[in-house]
Amino acid sequence: MVNSVPLSTNGRLLARTSRGGEVKLWETDGGTCIGTLRSEPCYARMEITGVTGVTTAPRSALLGLGAIRRQTPGHEPAAP
């Protein structure tokens, strides 16, 4: 699904944005895609090692959304 299609001020580039966080840049003259930009998910690389007070379900959801949990030396990682 396309969210918006803004045009550059000089009219040479068009940017198509989508719900997935992707932006494609197009030349208006020939209709050539000149690049794609992608954003990271909100929780990508969020460090949750040692976080307390979070139950299993929310912790699993955070890991599924890109959060990371590192194993501490001498300890097995907790179940997600």
DSSP file (Angstrom, degrees, kcal/mol; ACC not computed):
  #  RESIDUE AA STRUCTURE BP1 BP2  ACC     N-H-->O    O-->H-N    N-H-->O    O-->H-N    TCO  KAPPA ALPHA  PHI   PSI    X-CA   Y-CA   Z-CA
    1    1 A M              0   0    0      0, 0.0    18,-1.2     0, 0.0     2,-0.5   0.000 360.0 360.0 360.0 130.2    0.0    0.0    0.0
    2    2 A V  E     -A   18   0A   0     16,-0.2    16,-0.3     1,-0.1     3,-0.1  -0.766 360.0-172.8 -90.9 129.5    1.4    3.4   -1.0
    3    3 A N  E     -     0   0A   0     14,-2.5     2,-0.3    -2,-0.5    15,-0.2   0.871  63.7 -11.0 -89.0 -42.6    1.0    6.1    1.7
    4    4 A S  E     -A   17   0A   0     13,-0.9    13,-2.1     2,-0.0    -1,-0.3  -0.982  43.1-152.2-155.9 163.2    2.2    9.2   -0.2
    5    5 A V        -     0   0    0     -2,-0.3    11,-0.2    11,-0.2     2,-0.1  -0.636  24.7-176.3-140.6  77.3    3.9   10.4   -3.4
    6    6 A P        -     0   0    0      0, 0.0     9,-2.6     0, 0.0     2,-0.4  -0.447  14.9-141.9 -76.8 152.3    5.7   13.7   -2.8
    7    7 A L  B     -B   14   0A   0      7,-0.2     7,-0.2    -2,-0.1    -2,-0.0  -0.903  21.0-111.0-113.4 140.3    7.5   15.5   -5.6
    8    8 A S    >   -     0   0    0      5,-3.0     3,-1.3    -2,-0.4    -1,-0.0  -0.232  32.0-109.1 -65.3 160.7   10.8   17.4   -5.3
    9    9 A T  T 3  S+     0   0    0      1,-0.3    -1,-0.1     2,-0.1    -2,-0.0   0.806 120.8  48.7 -64.1 -28.8   10.7   21.2   -5.6
   10   10 A N  T 3  S-     0   0    0      3,-0.0    -1,-0.3     1,-0.0    -2,-0.1   0.494 109.6-124.4 -89.0  -2.0   12.5   21.0   -9.0
   11   11 A G  S <  S+     0   0    0     -3,-1.3    -2,-0.1     2,-0.2    17,-0.1   0.556  83.2 107.5  77.1   7.7   10.1   18.4  -10.2
   12   12 A R  S    S+     0   0    0     16,-0.1    16,-2.3    15,-0.1    17,-0.4   0.725  72.3  47.6 -91.7 -22.8   12.9   15.9  -11.1
   13   13 A L  E     - C   0  27A   0     14,-0.2    -5,-3.0    15,-0.1     2,-0.4  -0.925  57.9-166.2-124.6 146.6   12.4   13.3   -8.3
   14   14 A L  E     -BC   7  26A   0     12,-2.4    12,-2.9    -2,-0.4     2,-0.5  -0.987  10.1-153.8-126.2 136.9    9.4   11.6   -6.9
   15   15 A A  E     - C   0  25A   0     -9,-2.6     2,-0.6    -2,-0.4    10,-0.2  -0.959   4.5-162.7-116.0 123.3    9.4    9.7   -3.6
   16   16 A R  E     - C   0  24A   0      8,-2.7     8,-2.4    -2,-0.5     2,-0.3  -0.916  10.3-166.9-105.3 123.2    7.0    6.9   -3.0
   17   17 A T  E     -AC   4  23A   0    -13,-2.1   -14,-2.5    -2,-0.6   -13,-0.9  -0.818   2.6-167.7-109.6 150.3    6.5    5.9    0.6
   18   18 A S  E >   -A    2   0A   0      4,-1.7     3,-1.7    -2,-0.3   -16,-0.2  -0.853  37.0-104.2-131.5 168.2    4.8    2.7    1.9
   19   19 A R  T 3  S+     0   0    0    -18,-1.2   -17,-0.1    -2,-0.3    -1,-0.1   0.791 113.2  67.5 -60.9 -31.0    3.6    1.4    5.2
   20   20 A G  T 3  S-     0   0    0    -19,-0.2    -1,-0.3     1,-0.1    19,-0.2   0.443 119.5-104.3 -73.3   1.7    6.5   -0.9    5.6
   21   21 A G  S <  S+     0   0    0     -3,-1.7    18,-1.2     1,-0.3     2,-0.4   0.634  76.3 138.5  86.8  14.4    8.9    2.1    6.0
   22   22 A E  E     - D   0  38A   0     16,-0.2    -4,-1.7    -4,-0.1     2,-0.4  -0.763  33.4-167.1 -97.3 138.8   10.3    1.8    2.5
   23   23 A V  E     -CD  17  37A   0     14,-2.8    14,-3.2    -2,-0.4     2,-0.5  -0.993   2.4-165.1-123.6 125.9   10.9    4.9    0.4
   24   24 A K  E     -CD  16  36A   0     -8,-2.4    -8,-2.7    -2,-0.4     2,-0.5  -0.936   9.3-148.1-111.2 133.8   11.7    4.6   -3.4
   25   25 A L  E     -CD  15  35A   0     10,-2.7     9,-2.6    -2,-0.5    10,-1.0  -0.873  18.3-172.7-102.4 130.3   13.1    7.5   -5.3
   26   26 A W  E     -CD  14  33A   0    -12,-2.9   -12,-2.4    -2,-0.5     2,-0.4  -0.944  25.1-126.6-124.6 141.4   12.1    7.8   -9.0
   27   27 A E  E  >  -C   13   0A   0      5,-2.7     4,-1.4    -2,-0.4     5,-0.3  -0.732  17.2-149.6 -80.0 132.7   13.3   10.1  -11.8
   28   28 A T  T  4 S+     0   0    0    -16,-2.3    -1,-0.1    -2,-0.4   -15,-0.1   0.779  88.6  61.5 -77.0 -24.9   10.2   11.8  -13.3
   29   29 A D  T  4 S+     0   0    0    -17,-0.4    -1,-0.2     1,-0.2   -16,-0.1   0.971 125.6   8.6 -65.1 -54.4   11.8   12.1  -16.8
   30   30 A G  T  4 S-     0   0    0      2,-0.1    -2,-0.2     0, 0.0    -1,-0.2   0.480  95.6-118.0-109.5  -3.6   12.3    8.4  -17.5
   31   31 A G     <  +     0   0    0     -4,-1.4     2,-0.4     1,-0.2    -3,-0.1   0.767  58.4 157.2  73.0  24.8   10.5    6.7  -14.6
   32   32 A T        -     0   0    0     -5,-0.3    -5,-2.7     1,-0.0     2,-0.6  -0.699  43.8-130.3 -88.2 132.1   13.7    5.1  -13.4
   33   33 A C  E     -D   26   0A   0     -2,-0.4    -7,-0.3    -7,-0.2     3,-0.1  -0.711  26.3-179.6 -77.5 120.7   14.0    4.0   -9.8
   34   34 A I  E     -     0   0A   0     -9,-2.6     2,-0.3    -2,-0.6    -8,-0.2   0.510  57.7  -9.7-103.4  -5.6   17.3    5.5   -8.6
   35   35 A G  E     -D   25   0A   0    -10,-1.0   -10,-2.7     2,-0.0     2,-0.4  -0.921  48.8-139.0 177.9 157.9   17.3    4.2   -5.0
   36   36 A T  E     -D   24   0A   0     -2,-0.3     2,-0.4   -12,-0.2   -12,-0.2  -0.998  14.7-164.8-130.4 131.4   15.4    2.5   -2.1
   37   37 A L  E     -D   23   0A   0    -14,-3.2   -14,-2.8    -2,-0.4     2,-0.4  -0.934   5.9-168.2-113.9 138.3   15.6    3.6    1.5
   38   38 A R  E     -D   22   0A   0     -2,-0.4     2,-0.2   -16,-0.2   -16,-0.2  -0.989  10.3-144.3-128.4 136.0   14.5    1.3    4.3
   39   39 A S        -     0   0    0    -18,-1.2     3,-0.1    -2,-0.4    -2,-0.0  -0.636  23.9-112.3 -93.4 155.9   13.9    2.3    8.0
   40   40 A E        -     0   0    0     -2,-0.2    -1,-0.1     1,-0.1     0, 0.0  -0.544  38.8 -97.0 -81.4 151.1   14.7   -0.1   10.9
   41   41 A P    >   -     0   0    0      0, 0.0     3,-1.6     0, 0.0    -1,-0.1  -0.276  41.5-103.2 -60.5 157.2   11.8   -1.4   13.0
   42   42 A C  T 3  S+     0   0    0      1,-0.3    24,-0.1    -3,-0.1    -2,-0.1   0.828 119.2  36.8 -53.2 -38.6   11.2    0.6   16.2
   43   43 A Y  T >  S+     0   0    0     22,-0.5     3,-2.0    24,-0.1    -1,-0.3   0.265  80.8 140.5-104.0  12.6   12.8   -2.0   18.5
   44   44 A A  T <  S-     0   0    0     -3,-1.6    23,-0.2     1,-0.3    22,-0.1  -0.361  82.1  -3.9 -59.2 127.6   15.7   -3.1   16.2
   45   45 A R  T 3  S+     0   0    0     21,-2.3     2,-0.4     1,-0.2    -1,-0.3   0.587  87.6 155.7  64.7  14.5   18.9   -3.6   18.2
   46   46 A M    <   -     0   0    0     -3,-2.0    22,-2.9    16,-0.1     2,-0.6  -0.601  43.5-129.5 -69.9 125.0   17.2   -2.4   21.5
   47   47 A E  B     +e   68   0B   0     -2,-0.4    22,-0.2    20,-0.2    -1,-0.1  -0.667  37.4 165.7 -81.9 118.9   19.3   -4.0   24.2
   48   48 A I    >   +     0   0    0     20,-2.9     3,-1.8    -2,-0.6     2,-0.2   0.207  25.2 136.1-118.0  14.3   17.1   -5.8   26.8
   49   49 A T  T 3  S+     0   0    0     19,-0.4     3,-0.1     1,-0.3    22,-0.1  -0.447  80.0   9.1 -61.5 129.1   19.7   -7.8   28.6
   50   50 A G  T 3  S+     0   0    0      1,-0.3    -1,-0.3    -2,-0.2     2,-0.2   0.469  87.5 151.9  80.8   1.7   19.1   -7.6   32.3
   51   51 A V    <   -     0   0    0     -3,-1.8     2,-0.3     2,-0.0    -1,-0.3  -0.461  26.6-162.7 -66.2 134.6   15.7   -5.9   32.0
   52   52 A T        +     0   0    0     -2,-0.2     3,-0.1     1,-0.1    -1,-0.0  -0.796  60.1  40.6-117.7 161.6   13.5   -6.8   35.0
   53   53 A G  S    S+     0   0    0     -2,-0.3     2,-0.5     1,-0.2    -1,-0.1   0.610  82.7 117.3  80.6  11.7    9.8   -6.5   35.6
   54   54 A V        -     0   0    0     -3,-0.2    -1,-0.2     4,-0.0    -3,-0.0  -0.958  57.3-139.6-114.9 124.3    8.9   -7.7   32.1
   55   55 A T     >  -     0   0    0     -2,-0.5     4,-2.1    -3,-0.1     5,-0.2  -0.196  30.7 -95.1 -76.9 173.6    7.0  -11.0   31.8
   56   56 A T  H  > S+     0   0    0      1,-0.2     4,-2.7     2,-0.2     5,-0.2   0.877 117.8  54.1 -58.4 -44.8    7.6  -13.6   29.1
   57   57 A A  H  > S+     0   0    0      1,-0.2     4,-2.2     2,-0.2    -1,-0.2   0.947 112.3  40.8 -62.4 -51.5    5.0  -12.5   26.6
   58   58 A P  H  > S+     0   0    0      0, 0.0     4,-2.6     0, 0.0    -1,-0.2   0.889 114.9  53.5 -64.1 -36.0    6.2   -8.8   26.3
   59   59 A R  H  X S+     0   0    0     -4,-2.1     4,-2.3     2,-0.2    -2,-0.2   0.925 110.2  47.2 -62.4 -43.4    9.8  -10.0   26.3
   60   60 A S  H  X S+     0   0    0     -4,-2.7     4,-2.4    20,-0.2    -1,-0.2   0.888 110.9  52.2 -63.6 -39.6    9.1  -12.4   23.4
   61   61 A A  H  X S+     0   0    0     -4,-2.2     4,-1.3    -5,-0.2    -2,-0.2   0.925 109.3  49.1 -63.1 -44.2    7.3   -9.6   21.6
   62   62 A L  H  <>S+     0   0    0     -4,-2.6     5,-2.6     1,-0.2     3,-0.3   0.917 111.7  48.7 -61.5 -43.6   10.2   -7.3   21.9
   63   63 A L  H ><5S+     0   0    0     -4,-2.3     3,-1.4     1,-0.2    -1,-0.2   0.897 109.5  53.0 -63.3 -39.3   12.7  -10.0   20.7
   64   64 A G  H 3<5S+     0   0    0     -4,-2.4    -1,-0.2     1,-0.3    -2,-0.2   0.769 106.2  54.3 -65.6 -25.3   10.3  -10.6   17.8
   65   65 A L  T 3<5S-     0   0    0     -4,-1.3   -22,-0.5    -3,-0.3    -1,-0.3   0.356 133.4 -85.6 -92.0   5.2   10.4   -7.0   16.9
   66   66 A G  T < 5S+     0   0    0     -3,-1.4   -21,-2.3     1,-0.3    -3,-0.2   0.415  78.9 142.0 112.1  -2.4   14.2   -6.9   16.8
   67   67 A A      < -     0   0    0     -5,-2.6     2,-0.4   -23,-0.2    -1,-0.3  -0.305  40.0-138.9 -66.3 158.6   15.3   -6.3   20.3
   68   68 A I  B     -e   47   0B   0    -22,-2.9   -20,-2.9   -25,-0.1     2,-0.4  -0.918  15.5-165.7-124.1 150.0   18.5   -8.2   21.4
   69   69 A R        -     0   0    0     -2,-0.4     2,-0.3   -22,-0.2   -22,-0.1  -0.985  14.7-150.7-133.1 120.9   19.4  -10.0   24.6
   70   70 A R        -     0   0    0     -2,-0.4     2,-0.4     1,-0.0   -20,-0.1  -0.659  20.7-114.1 -93.3 147.5   23.0  -10.9   25.1
   71   71 A Q        -     0   0    0     -2,-0.3     5,-0.1     6,-0.1     3,-0.1  -0.657  29.1-137.0 -78.2 129.2   24.1  -13.9   27.1
   72   72 A T    >   -     0   0    0     -2,-0.4     3,-2.1     1,-0.1    -1,-0.0  -0.664  36.1 -87.9 -85.6 144.4   26.0  -12.9   30.3
   73   73 A P  T 3  S+     0   0    0      0, 0.0    -1,-0.1     0, 0.0     3,-0.1  -0.224 112.0  12.1 -54.8 131.8   29.1  -14.9   31.1
   74   74 A G  T 3  S+     0   0    0      1,-0.2     2,-0.4    -3,-0.1    -2,-0.0   0.477 111.1  95.0  81.3   3.0   28.4  -18.0   33.2
   75   75 A H  S <  S-     0   0    0     -3,-2.1    -1,-0.2     3,-0.0     3,-0.0  -0.975  70.7-128.7-128.7 141.1   24.6  -17.8   32.7
   76   76 A E        -     0   0    0     -2,-0.4    -4,-0.1     1,-0.1     2,-0.1  -0.609  42.7 -99.2 -77.0 145.5   22.3  -19.5   30.2
   77   77 A P        -     0   0    0      0, 0.0    -1,-0.1     0, 0.0    -6,-0.1  -0.407  42.5-109.1 -64.9 143.1   20.0  -17.0   28.3
   78   78 A A        -     0   0    0      1,-0.1    -3,-0.0    -2,-0.1     0, 0.0  -0.342  40.7 -91.7 -67.9 153.1   16.5  -16.9   29.8
   79   79 A A              0   0    0      1,-0.2    -1,-0.1    -3,-0.1   -19,-0.1  -0.389 360.0 360.0 -63.7 143.4   13.7  -18.4   27.8
   80   80 A P              0   0    0      0, 0.0   -20,-0.2     0, 0.0   -17,-0.2   0.514 360.0 360.0 -63.5 360.0   12.1  -15.8   25.5
